[in-house]
């Protein structure tokens, strides 16, 4: 079992920045693939970014604005979001799994709301 707790969401003006954090417990963190997903009202949940032993992956539309990183000593994964746009408004979820391809079927946090005002 893996427990995930996200934090760092909030309300920010367009062009601003936020850093989301996801603290993991229950399993050796360094062995896990970690990812961030988001879900806007009326839309499907989409992958934002993931980080595995082999590297990072970003959704094409977010490259250059979002950065995923992890601190294995703190069992935490981060999502730095810059130049935020109103269309980035969503609930952001952290996910963990043994591999990147399994993230959607893995463990999930409760989500944190990000609202970008225009």
N, C-alpha and C positions, 0 to 999 in steps of 0.2 A: 504494500500500500504506500501511496505517496500523497501527502497533504500539501496543497498549494494555497498560498494566501497572497493576493495581489493588493497593491497599494499605490498611491500616487496620482490617482485620477482626480479630476476636478473640472472647473470651468476656466477657460483661457480665451483670450481674444485671438482672432486670426493673426497669424504671423508669430505667435508666441511659441513657447516650448513647454514640454512636460517630460518628466522621467517616471516611468512606471517601474515598479519593483515587484518581484514575485519570489517569495521565500518558500523553499521546499523543505520537507522533512519526511522521514520514514524510509528512505532508501538512499544508497550511495549516490549523492547528487552528481558527482563527476561522470558517472556512467550513463546518465540520462541525456537523451535529446530533449531540448526545451524549445518551446515555441510560443509565439503570441498570435492570437486570432482576434478578430473583432466582428461585431454584429450590430449593424444599424437597424433601426425600426423598419420592418417590412422587407428586410434583405436577409440573404443567407449568411451564415458565419463564414468568414474568409480568412485565409492564412495571411498574416502580416509579415512575419519573419520567423525563422527557426535557426537554431545553432546546435551543431553536433560536433563530434570529434573531427569530422572532415572539413568543417567550415560553416559559413553562414549562407543563408538564402533569404532573399527579399522578394516580395511581390513587386512586379515591374513598376507599378504606378507609385511605389513608395521609395524606390531607390534614391539615395542622396538626401532624403529628409529624415528617415528613421534609421536607428542603429541598435542592433541587439548585441548584448554582451552578457557575460556571466562571471561571477566570482565564486569559484568552487570552495574557497575557504569560508565563505559566508552562506553557502547553499542558496545563492540568489541569482536570478536572471533579471536583466534590466532591458527596458526599451526606451531609448532616448528619442523623443519626437520633436523635431524642429520644423519651423515654418508651417505651423499647423493651419489647416484650412477647415472651413465649416463642414465639408464633406468627410472629414476625419471623425466627426462626432459619432460615437458608438460606445457600446460596452466592450471593453477589452478583456480578453481571457488569456490566462496562462495555461499551457498544457505541457505535460511531461510523458515520455514514453521511452522504451528501450532504443528505438530508432526513429529517425525523422519521418519515415513513411508510415509509422504507426501513431503519430500524434493525435489524429482525430479520434482514434479508438482508445486513447490513453487516459491519463488522469487530468482533471480540470479543476481550476480554481473557481471561485464564486463570481468573478468578474469585477471590474471597476469602471465606472462611468467616466467617459471623457466627453466634454461638451465644448465645442469651439464656436464662439460667437463672432458674427460678422461685424 
